[in-house]
Amino acid sequence: MQWDRCNSVVLAWILNSISEELFSGQVFSQLAKTVWDKLKETYDQIDGSITFNLYQSVNTVSQNGSPISDYYHKLNALWKQLDALVKLPSCTCTANAEFKKHNDLIKLMQFLMGLDDYYVNIWSNILMQDPLPNVQTAFSIVSREESHKKISKVNYVRKTPNSSFLVSKTFDNTKRFC
């Protein structure tokens, strides 16, 4: 009885987390393990094209005017997928620390390369730091600049005279000369 209850719960979790197309093919299944095994066999296939597409996505993603946080989170999600897909052997030697440092450098460069041209001075300053910051620190620096830019725009709009006032003032000036 307890096994049936657990099987039903797990089966419900699986069925509620898959697309409608997959759901219709599995809705009458009785065993969660059978459904899981079929889905794993069908969709857990990793080949060169999947790896290629993921690397291509990471290397071509760019800010394109979107907020820094959206760009960073999109890139971070791709990095996590790539890290999960490409399993490298782990070791306890110094090479592991050197590889992590190299991987962090690549992520920093990918992040900076995808930024909009507006941030060229910021990433130039980041690249002159020794040692280079990690990507999270670089994101924080660029994010602060984005916030500063937004505040500056708001202050500029507040200080700029109302355009309708300028038009009416100009119109009044031309009336005097007629």
N, C-alpha and C positions, 0 to 999 in steps of 0.2 A: 504494500500500500504506500509506504513512504517512498520507495523507488519510483512508483508511478507518478507520485506528486512531483518529485524532483525532475523526472523526465519531462513532465508537462511544463514545468516552469522554464527549463532550459530550452525546450522546443519553442515555447512562446517567445523567449528572448531572441532566438535565432530568426524565427519567422517575422518578428517585428522589426528586425534590423536589416532586412534585405529589401531589394527593390520589388515593385509589383510584379515585374516579369518573372523574377526568380520565385516569388511567393506563390504564384499560380501553379508552378511546377512542383512545389513542396507542400502545399497546404494539406494534403491528405496523408502525409507521412505520419508514422506512429512513433518512431524512435528518433530522439535528438541526435544520437551518435551517427545514425545512418545519414541524416540530413547533413550533419557537419562533415562527415567523410566525403559525401558526394560533392559538396561545395568546395571543400579543400582540394579534392582531386581535379575539379574542373577549373577553378579560378586561382589556385596557388601555384601557377606556373610562371616562373621568372626566366626570361630569356634576354638575349642581347638587345632586342628592340625596346623592351621596357626600361632597361638600364640606360640605353641611349636617349630615350625620350625624357627621362628624368634628368639626366645630365644637361640635355638641351634646354629644358625648362629652367633649370637653375642658372644656366649661363646666359639666358636671354631675357629673364625677368628684369623689368626696370620700373622705376617709379611712375613715369608718364603722368605727372601732375597729381597723382593720388597722395593722400597724406602719408607722411613718413611711417607712421605706425602700421598702416595697411600694407605698405610695401615691405617693411621689415617682417611682419608676421607671415606674409605670403612666402617670402624667401626662407624664413625659419621653418615653415611647414615643409617646404621642399627639401631642406637640409635634413630634417628629421626622417623623411621618407627615404632619402638617399642613405643615411646612416643605418636605417633598418634593413635596407635592401642589400647594401654592400657590406657584408660582414668580414671584417679583417681579423686575423688571429691576434689574440691578446698575449702580452708578455709582461713580465715585471721588470725588465731591464730598462736602461735609459733610452733605448730606441722608442719605446712606447711614449715617453714624455716628448721626445723630439717629433714623433709623428703627430701627436696631438697639437703641438705648437705649429707645425706646418699646416695642418688641417684648419686651425684657427686663422692662420694667415690667409689661406685661400678664401675662407668665408668672409674675412674683412675686405679683401680685394673685390670679391663678387658684390658685396653690399655697396661699396664705394663706387664701383663701375656702373651700377644701375641707378644711381642718384641722378636727379635732374641737373641740368647745367647751372641752375641757380646756386647749387651747393659746391661749386668747384673750389671756391676759396676755403670752405670748411674742410673738404676732404684733402685739399693740399696741405692744410695745417695739421691734419691728423697724420698724414704720411710723413711729415717732418718730425714727429715725435719719436724719441728713442728711449725705451723700447716702444714699439707700436702697441696701441691699445687693443683689447679684444673687440670683437664685433658688437658686444653689448654696450661697451663704453662708447664706441663710435656712434651707435644708434642713439645713445643718450645725448651726446654732443649735438648731433644733427637735429634731434627732436627739440632740444632747447632752442636752437636757431630757428626752427619752424615756428615755435611758440612766440619767439621774439618778433619774427616777421609778421605774424598775425596781429600782435599788439601794435606794431608800427603802422600797419594798414588801418587799424581802427582809429588810432590817434590821427593819422593823416586825413581820414574821412571826416573826423570831427572838426579838424582845423580848416578844412577846405570850405570856402563859402558855398552856400547853396547856389547851384547853377541857375535856378529860376531868378534868384536875386540878381545875378550878374547880367542876365538877359534884360531884365526890367531896367536896371541901372544904365546899361548901354543904350536901350531904347530911349530913356529919358534924356540922355546926353545928346542923341541925334535930334531929338525934338527941339532942343534949344537952338540948334544951328539952322533949322529950317525956316 
